[in-house]
Amino acid sequence: MIELQQSNLQKISLNGIWNYRMVGDPDWKNANVPGTLLTDLLSANEIQDPFDRDNDNLLLPLFDNDYEYSRTFEWSGDSAQGRKQFLQFDGLDTLAEVRLNGAWILDTDNMFRTYRVDVSSLLQSGTNELVIRLNSPVQYMKEKQAKKPLFGIPMVVPGFTHLRKAHYMSGWDWSPKLPDCGIWKDVTLLNVSHAMLKDVYIHQRHEEGRVRLGFDLDLERFTDIPLEASVDIVAPDGTKWQLSDSIGQFSTGEIIIEQPDLWWPRGYGEQSLYKVEVALCNGDTVLDRKQYKIGLRTLTVNTDADEWGNQFAFEVNGIKIFSMGANYVPEDNLLGRLTRERTERLIKDCAEANFNTIRVWGGGFYPGNNFYELCDQYGIMIWQDFMFSCGIYDFSESFIENSLKEIEDNVKRVRHHASVGLYCGNNEIEMFFGDGRIESTDENKDGYVRLFEKEIPTLMATIAPDTFYWPGSPSSGGDFLNTNSEDYGDGHYWEVWFGNKPFTEYRKTYFRYMSEFGFESIPDMKTIEAFTIPEDRNLFAYVMENHQKNPSGNQIMLTYLSETFQYPKDFSSLIYVSQIMQAEAMRYGVEHWRRHRGRCMGALYWQLNDCWPTLSWSGIDSFGRWKALHYYSRNFFAPILVSACEEGTQVSLHVANETRDSVHGQLHWKLRDAQSSILLYGSKEIAVSALTSEEIVSLELAENLVTMDDKRNTYLEYYLEVGSEIIGRATVLFVPAKYFQFKNPGLKFTVTEQTTFYEISLTAEAFAKYVQLSLTDIEGVFSDNYFDLSAGDVKKVRLNKADLDNATVQLKDIIDSLKVLSIVDSY
């Protein structure tokens, strides 16, 4: 029981232990709030792991039923003048009927909204009972779909667009059908005195050498007592500012920050954050307060006309940024398992792979506050989709009203974050009109335009006027004009993968901003072992195909494999090769678009992460294990990128400089044979200006590559030397890897221990390609992986002790657990 004590403002958590049952059952069981039905059933051992084998299919019928959650709490009875009590529900999933002491107080139909109800007249002195009935989302969607069929992608529970519920929970081509329900966010009893702060909008006006901060307060008053407001700001260096005035005069005041420490995305400057506290007072009595951390910056998207059409570039503090990152999907299907620690690990992994942008995809849910705080801290800009995706909606008055309230709740919650750079109306709906999947009826088009191109922009101009709004992804700006054009807006490109085009096809595209492109792979064997038994471990086994939700995914992977690599000798080799294919595909695209910086200003691959253990487009699997793609990202998103563009026997070498300083150094290239003997050597001094990309040299190697045998035995190595640092060492083959005459590289390694890391030194007796390091019994992240190594070179790789999953690991454990292989070991 919770004993509520009187104070000026009380926020009493009603989280913790509740009871739950299926409606009609006599017995109640313990539940945890925040949480969900699946996490409660799993905790009570009522179900097996939903992710094990094919359990996801077996559990789907659970959601045909209705469930109840209940708890009691104590209330001492506060009848002081000017006080009111509210119940606040930060997230109910989804179709909830709420009763307090037997009296109905609320119906909900939107898991993304925050609901607050005045319960002052219903609270009883002593014990109070709160009951929440959660009705079946599946039955609701089926009934609505029967009455009014709406298009949605086919691998999802039919009718998913009828309900404001995270769409991926009903299935996707990387997610199981587990349309869970529950009290997934905090429940709080608010005991308020006289007035409360509903919202604070902090707006910035940047001038030369200073920033002016203004504050708009949205209050809810219950009496007419005099009110004052104060703002206290603390800079990163401890400098303080204060503003205080009566409510009537407060909005006219401002705080001026001279010589501010600006917030920058990762790689461009510091992530300076200022602490802000806003207090609502009556004399010396604080009635309510809100606390924020803000970054001082300008952040918009530049869409000015240029020689190719219109730009689409994030612009931070007046500098155009090349966006580098991936698309984020929900981190789990069981929302009760989400934690700050888990999210921080993911965001930290993004930062370590040189991301500066994440797109929050529109078929999931709006992340919790931790996500935005961590992106502020690590310098990751956020492209925030609103939660509409891959289908058409019933654009009724009630649907539009409900959707706008959802958007308002979430935008007001996160708009102060420095990392939020763009709000986007939806994912791929405009594109589906263009390709015919959604019928272009007047009803559909008028409803779409009304919500995404009229109502939402009008709302955004009021609640977030300083943040860029974009109607959809992909889009050229609205009105169904040239959707997915290479000349305007952002693009989604799937000819590589779904279209079976070769990786080099990326080099024929010049999208202004590539917000989605991808390639699938198979997760680590340790991840597969977590959801299979030995007889399941075959790509075409029932359980493996159940964890491949893209109907043609395995076939597409094998098609590409046949074009690139020799047939793998076993299942573990297939996993390894699939991850290399995925990483190589993404590398082709990113390097090409970075070579054309200015014309293209962003590359966000699909996708960053997984919500369950699956075969998917992710670079990090559901256990947090890095695939080859995420290691590659660290290189192709590096601030200074050295890349090669080969065609036949001609190779051009390029340097892209995504830093605010010019880079000077020596570019080296070496033509080698399969034993790594040098056939040709050259170098050139370079000076590449800040925030530019240049072709440094074009090599014609026809004299050295006369016969097919020459091409099968020759590779080009290149790297940039800047001072004592070697940047971007990589190689080019002149035939597919399946044809190259690799020798046994005779890989050898030694491991030494330093204070904070282990250092692995590797050598080879012949050219080794795609060298993979792995640990059999230990989890960790290497400083580099899936790299190429020439004979005679020494490759040093670090394994930080802080990244290991076991603090008791010793040097001998690392040596015993470390496995090293290259492409020749896969066949």
N, C-alpha and C positions, 0 to 999 in steps of 0.2 A: 504493500500500500504506500501511497505518496501523501505525506502530510503537507498541505499548502500553507505557507506563512505569508502574512500580509506585508507588502512593501510597496514602494512607489510603482515599480513595474516588475511583475513576475512572469517569467517564461518557464512553465513547469512541464518538463518532458513527460509524455505518456508513452515513451518508448519502453522496450524491455519485454517482459514475459506477458503474453496474452494467452487466450485459449482459442482454439479453432475446431471446427467440425464441418463435415459435409451436411448440408441442410437435410434434415430428416433423421440423421444419426442421433442416438441418445447420448453418446459419450463425447466429451470434450478432451482435446489434447493440448499440450503446451506448444505455443508458437513464439517466435521472436519478431519484434517490430523495431526497426524496419526489416522487412523480409518479404518472402513470397510463399505461396503454397508449396512449390517444389522444394524450397530450402527447408520448410517445416517438415514436410513428409520425409525428406532425406535425413534430417536430424533425428527424427523419431524412428528411423529404420523401417518406415512404412513402404518405401520404394527402394529399388536398387539405383545405383548411379545412372542418371538419365543419359549420360554420355557413353556408357559402356555398351559395346556391341550394337544391337539394334533396339535398345531400351527406349529411345526417343519415340519410335513408332508405337511401342506398347503403352506408353504413357499418354498419348494424345487423347484417348477417351476420357481421361480424368477431367478434362476441361469442358465436357458436356454438362457437368454438374454445377450446382451453386454451393457456395461455402459461406460460413459465418465466422467472424472474429469477434471476441468479446474480452473486456477487462473491466475491473472496478477500480475506483480511486476515491480517496477521502477528500472532502472539501469542508473547510472550517466555517464557511459562511461569512463572506466579506460584504457587508451591506453599506460600507462607507459611501458618503455622497460623492458622486463623480466617478465611481468605479464601474467598470463593465468587464465581463468575462467573455472570451471568445475561444472556440476550438478551431485550431488551424491544422489543416491536413496538407502537407507539402506534396504528397503523391499517393493517390489511390488508383489501383490498377484493376479494373477500369469502371465497371458498371456497379457502382456502390449505392446501397441504401443505408443511411446512417441514422441511428436512433440513440437518444440520450434519455435514460430513465423511462424508456418505453415510448417516448415521444419522437416522431419523425423530425429530423432537422435538416437533412440534405440528401439529394440524389446527385450522382456524378456520372459522367460519360466521357471523361477525358483524363487519361493518366498523366498528361503533361502539365495540368493546371494546379495552382494552389488555391485551396478553398478555405475561407474563413467564415465562421458562423457565430453570431451573437447568441450565447447560451445563458445570459445573465438570469433570465427568468426561469430556467429549467434546472439549474444546479440546486442540489439539496444539501443541507448541512448534514455531514456524515458521509455515508457510502453512496457513490454514484456509479451507474453502470452504462458503459458505452458499447454498443453493438453495431458491427458493420457487416452487412450482407453483400457478398460479391457474386453477382449473377454471371452465368456462363457467357464468355465472349464468343465462343464458337457458335452457340445456339443463336445469339444475337446476329452475328454476321451471316449465318445461313438464312435466317428469316428475312433479313433486310435484302440479301442478294436475290432471294426468291421473288420478292415483291418488285425490286428494281435492280436488274443485273447491271453491274458496273465492271468495266474492264480492269483487270489487274494481271500481273505476270503469272504464268501458269503454275509455278511450283509452290504457291502460297495458298493457305486456307482461303477458299472462295469468299469474296465479300470483305476482304481485309480493309478496303478503303472506306467502308461504311463506319468504321469505329476509330476514334482518336486514341489509338493504342499503337505502341511501337510495332511497325510492320514486320520486322525481321523475326519477331516472336512467333509469327504464323508461318514461318519458313521463308527461305530465300535460296539462291543457288550456292550458298555457303553456310546456311543456317538450318537447324532442324525445326520441325513444327512442334513448338512447345509454347503455346499461347497461355502462359502462366497468369496468375492473378495474385493480388495481395496488397498489403499496406507497405508500399515499397520505399516510402520516405517518412520523415519524422511526423509525429503527431504531438501537438503542443497545446497546452491550456494557457492562454494569455489572461493575466489579471492586470487590467490597465487602469491608470488613474488619470482622469480628466481628458487626456489626449494621447495620441500616439503618432509616430512617424510611419506613414504608409510607404513612403518612397523618397529617395534623395537623388536628384540628378546633378552630377558634377560636370560642368562644361568648361572647356579650355579655350582660351584665345591666345595664340602664339604671336609674339612680336619679336623684333630683333633683340636678343639677349634677355628676354623675359617671357613669362607666361602669366596670364590673368586667369584666375579660377573663380567661377561663379557657382552658386548653389541654389537650386530650385527645390523647395521642400513641399511635399504633398502630405497634409495632415488629416487626421480624423479626430474631430473634437466632440466631446460629450458635455462640456460645460463652457461657460464664457469667461473663465479665469484668465488673467493676463499671462501671455506666453512669450518666452524669449528663446532664441536659438543661438548656439555657439558652434564654431568649427575650430578644431585644433589640428594643425598639420606638423608633422615631423619629417624632415628630410633625411636621406640616407646618412648624412654626416652629423645628424642630431640637431641641426638648426630648426627653430620652431617659429610658427606663425599662429595667430589667433584672430578670429572674427566673431563678434558678439553683438546682437542687436535684438530689438523687439521683432516679433513675427511680421508685423506690418511693414517694417523697413528692411527686413533681412535680405530679401531678394535683390535689393539694389546694391548691396555691398559686394566686395570682392577681395581676394587675397592676391597680391602680386609676388611672384617668385622671380627674383633677379638671378641671372646666370644659372638657370636650372640645370640639373643633371638629367639629361634626356634618356628616355627608354628607347632601346634599339632591339631589333631582332638579333638572334644569335648570329655572330660572325661579323656584325657591323658596328658594334659598340656594347656598352654595358646595359644591363637590365636594371636600371635604377628605379626603385619604388619608394613612394612617399606614403606615410601612414596618415590617414584622415579619420578623425572622429567627429561626428555630428551629434550634438545633444539638444534635446528639447526640454526646456526648464520652466518652472514657475518659481521665480526668485532663486533661492539656493537649492531648490529641490529639483533633481533630475527626474523627469517623467519617462523619457525614452532616449535611447542612443543607438547609433549605428556606426560601425567601423568598416573602413575600406583600406585597400592598398591600391594606389593608382600609379601609372607611369605617365610622365609628361612627354607627349609626342603628338605629332600629326600623323594620321594614317588614313589613307584613302586608296582608291583605285583610279589610275589615270587612264581615261578612255579617249584622249585627244586624237584627232585625225593625224595620219602620217602617210608616208609614201605607199604603204601596203594596205591601208584601210583605216582601222582605228586601233590604237594601243589597248592593251589590257594588262596593266602593270601595277602591282602594289607600290605605293609611294610613301615612304616613311621619312619624316623630317626633311622633306624635299628631295629625297633620293629614291630613284626607282630601283626596286629590289627584284632580283630573279628568284621567284618562289621555288623552293625545293622541299619536297616532302611526300606525303601519302594521304590516303583516305582512311579515316578512323571509323571503325564500326564498334558497337557495344562490346565490352570486354568479357561478357558472360551472358548466357541465357538465364542463369539463376541470379537475379539481381541482388538477392540477399547476401551474396558472396563478394560484392564489390567493396574495395577498401581504398583508402588514400595511398597506402603503401604499394598496392598493386598498380594503381594508376601512375604513381611517381616512377616506378620502375620502367613503365612503358614510355613515359615522357622523357625520362633520362636516357633511355635507349635511343629515342629520336634525336636528342641533342648530340649524343655520341656519334651518331651517323650523319651529322651535319645538316639535319633538317632545320629549316626556318619557318615551315608552314605545315599545318595539319588542316585537312578538310573534314569537318564533322558531317558525315553523310546523312541524308534526309530520310532514311528508312529505319533509323534507330530511335534514340531518345536524346533529349537535351542533357548533356553530362552534368554531373553535380558540381558544386562550387570548387571542389578540390581540383578538378581538371583545369579550370580557367586560372586558378591561382598558380598551378604548376607551370602552365604555359607562360604566364607572366614571368615567373621566376627563371625559367630556362630559355626564354626568348623565342618562343614558337608562336608565330602568327596563326590566327584561327580564321578559317573560312567556315562560317556557321550556316549550314543548311537549316531551314525550317523542316518540320517532320512530315513531308509529303513526297511520295516517291512512286514512280513506275505504275501508275494507274490513274483512272479518272474518278472524280468524287461527285457526290450529290451536292451541288452548290446551292443548297437551300438557304433561306435566311438564317435558320437556326444553326446550320453547319458553319456558315461564314461568321456568325456572331461568336460561336464557340471557338473557332479557329483563331479569331482575332484576340480573344481573351487569353488563349494559350500563348500566343506570340507576345502579347504585352507582358504577361507574367514572366516569361523567360528572358525577354530582352531587358526589362527593368532589373532583373536579377543579375545579369552579367555585363551590362553595357559599360560599367566603369572599368572593366579590365583592359589593361594596355594591349593585350594580345589580340583582342577581338578586332578584326580588320574588315570583315565583310559579312553581311547577312544575305542569304540566298533563298528565294522563295520555295524551290523544290528541286528534286532530282529527276531528270529525264522525262518529265511529262510533256514539255514542249517538243522534245525530240520524238516522242511517241506519236504526237500529232503529225509530225513531218514524215515519219516512215509508215504511217497508216495503221499502226497498232491501236491507236485511239481514233475513233470515228470523228471526223471534222464536222459534226453537226452544229447547228447554231446554239443549241443548249449547252453542249460541251465547251465550245469555244467562248461563248459569252460568259459562262461561269468561270472558266479559267482566267480570262482577261479581267473579270471583275475582281477576283480574289488576289491574283498575283501581280496584276499590273495597275490596279486602282486602289483597292481597299488597303492592302498591306503597305504600299508606298506612302499612302496618306497617313496611316498610323505611324510608320517609321519616321516620317518628317516631323511628327509631334514628339515621339518618345526617344528617338535616337538620331537627331538631325545631322550629327557629325560623322555618322558611320555609313559607309557605302552600301547601297542595296542593289541587288541584282535579281531579276525575276525568276531565273531558273538556271539549271546547269545540265546540259550545255544551252547557251543562248547567245544571240547576237544583240540582245537588249530589249526584246519584246516584240509583240505584234506578229509573231511567227515569221519574222524576217530572217531568211537565210540561217536557220538554226543549224548549229554545228559547222558554221563557216570557218575557213582558215583566215579570213580577213578581219573578223570582228569577234569580240567576246571570248568565251572559253569553249573548248572542244572536248568531246569524248571520242576516242579512236579505238575501234575494236577489230579492224581488218587484220591486224596481227592478233591472233588467237581465234576468235569466232570466224574470221574470214580466211584463216589458214594462209595468210600472206607471209612471206619471209621477213625476218627481223629487219632486213635492209629497207623494207617498205616504209619504215618510220622516216627514213631520210628523204622521202618524197613529200613529206608533210611540213607545213609551216604555220601551224596553229599559233595564234597570238598568246594563248595560255592553255596548256594541256592539263585539264583537271581530272581526267580519268583515262587510263590505259593500263593493261595488265596482262599477266601470264600466270598460269597455275603451276604449282609444284606439290610434291608429297612431303609431309612433315618428317621430322627426325624419327628414327627408329624407336627411340625411347618414348616419344609421344605416341607412336602407333601401338607399342606394347601396352600402353596405359588403357587402351580401349579394345584390345583384341586378345584372342588366345592364339597359340601358334598356327592352327589350321586356317585362321582368318588372313594370314599375312601373305596374300597374293592380290595383285592389283584388281583382278576380276572376281575375287571372292565376295560373297554376299555382304559381309560386314564392311569390307573396304568400300564396296560400291555404295553402301548405305551412308558412309561418311564422305561420299563424293556427291554433293547435292547439285552439281552442274551436270545435267543429263549426258552431255557429250564430252565431258571434261577428260576422262581417261583416254578416249580415242584421239582427242586433239593432241594431248601430250605425246602419245606414241607416234602420231603422224610427224610432229616436229622432231622427235627423237630420231626417227628414221632418216630425216634429212640432214642431221647434224652429227650424231654420235653412232658408234657401233653398239650393237645390241648388248645390254648389260648382262653380266654373267649370273647375277642373283638379285634378290629383292632389295637388299641394302644398297647394291650398286645402282639399281633403278632409282632409288630415292636420291642418291648423290647426284646422278646425272640430271634428274628432273629439276633439282634445285639450281644446277649450273645453267640449264636452259632458261629457266625463269630469270635468273640474274643477268644473263647475257642479253635476253630480250629487252629488259628494262634499260640496260646500259646503252644499247643501240639507240633507243629513243632519247634518253636524257642527254647523252653526249651530243647528239645531233642538235637538239633544241638549244643546248648551251652554246654550241658553236655559232648559233644564230641569235645570240643575245641582242635584244633591241626589237627584232621582229617577233621573237617568242620570248615571253617573260615569266614562264612558270611551267613546272613539270611535277604533277602530283600523281604518283602511280596508285593503282588499285591492287592491293589494299595493304594497310599497315599491319593489322592484327586480326585475330580470330575470336569468335565467341564460344567456340567449342573445338575439340580436336578433329580436324577435317583436312581434306585435300582442297586447297583453295589458292587464291591469288595473294595470300598474306606473305609479308617478309618476316614476321615474328609469329610463332604459333601460339596456341592458347595456353601453353605452359611457360611462355616467355622465352622460348628458345629461338635464337637467331637462325634463320635460314641463310643460304648463300646470298640471297638478295639483300638482306640488311647489311651484311659485310660489304657487298658491292656498293651499297648506298653511301657508305662512309667515304668511298673513293670518288664515285661519280657526282656526289654532292659536295665534294671538298671545295673550300673557298678558291683554291687554285687547281684547275683541272687541266691535265694534259691529255689530249685524245687524238686518235688517228681515224682518218676516213679513207678506207681502201676501196679501190675499184680496179679489178684486174691486177695489173702489175704496178699501178700507180698508188701512192700513199701520200696524203697530206697530213701534216702534223699541226695541231692547234693548241693554243693556250687560252683558256677562259679565266679571267681574273675577277672573282666576285668579292673583292675586298675594296676598301676605300683608299688603298695606297697602291701605287704602281709596283709592279714586280719586275726585278732584274735578275737574270741568271743565264745559264748555259743549257741549251737543249741538245741532248745527245741522241743519236740513233745508231744501231748496230744491226747489220744483216748477219744472221748466224745460221749454221746448219744444225741438224738434230742433235749433234754432240756438243753444241754451243760454240764451236769454232767460229771466229769472226771472219766473215767474207768481205764486209764493207763497213766502214765507219765514217761518221760525220758529226759535226756539231755546229751550233750557231748561237751567238749571243742574242738574248732577247730583252726587250723592254716593253712590257705590256701595261698600258694605262689602267687606272682604277676602273672597275665596273665596265670592262670591255672584253671582247673575245677577238682573237686574231689568228689567221693562218700564218704559221711561221715559215714553213718550207713545204714544197711539193717534190716528192721523190719519184722518179721513173726508174723502176728496177727491172725492166724488160731484159736487159743484158744478162742479168743474174738468174732470171726465171724463164728460161727458154723452153724447157721441156716440162711435162707433167711431173717427172721424177724430181726436177729441181724444185717445183712448187711443193711437192710432198715432203721435202727434206729441208725447207728453208723457212725461217721466221724472222720477223723484224722486231727488235726490242727498242724501246725509247723511254726516256726519262728526262726530267728537268732537275738541274742542279742549282740551288739557290743558297749561296754561302756554303755551309757544310751539310745542308739538308738535301736529300734526294726526294723529289716529289713525283708521284704519278708514274712509277715504273710499270710498264705493261708491254704486251706483245701483240703482234698481228700475224695470223696464219693466212696463207694464200690459197688454201683448200679447206673444205669442212674438216673439222677435227677427226671425223671418222676415217679420212683418207691420209692424214698426216702419219708419217712413219716414225712414231715416237720410239725411243730406245728405253730400256730399263734405266730410270734415272738414278737408281741406287741411293735413294734419299736417306740421309742420316741426320740425327739431331742430338743435341746435348741440352740439359736443363740446369740452370744455376739459380740460386735463391738470393734475392736482394731483400732489403728491409720491407718494402711494400708490394713487391711483385716477384714473379718467377720469370726468367728470361729464357726463351727457347731459341737456340741457334741451329739453323738448318743449312745443309749443303746438299748438292746433287752432283752426280758424275756425268749427267746428260740433261738436256732440256726437260724440265718437269712442268706440266701445265695443270692448272686447277688444283694446286696443292691444298688438301683439306687437313686441318687439325681437329681432332675431337677427343673427348674425355669419356671413358666408358662408365665410370662410377662417380664422377664429380660434375657439377654444373658450374660453368664459368663462361666468360666472354674474352676472346682473344683480341689483341690490338689489330690483327690482320688475319685474314683467312681466305681460302680459295684464290690464292695468288699463283703467279708463274715464277719459276726459279731457273736461272741459267747455271750451267756448270761453272764452277770457279767463284761464284758469288756466295756470300753468307747472308742469309735472311734472318733477322732478329725479330722475334715476336714476343710481346709481353702478355702475361696473364696476371692481372691485378688481384691481390689477395682479397681486397674489399669486395670483389665481384663473385667470389666463390661462395657456394651455398653451404659450405662447412668450414667453420673457423679452425677446426682441429687438423685440417689437411697439412701434411708434411711434404717435403721435397720428394721423398721416395714414393709417396702416393701419386704425385703428379707424373713422375717418370713411369710408374707402372700402369697408369690409366691412359696416358697419351698415345694416340694412334695417328699415324701420318700416312696419307696415300695421295696418289695423283691419278690422272685420267686413265693411265695404262692399267691401273689396278681394277678398273671397272669392267674389263672384258677379258 
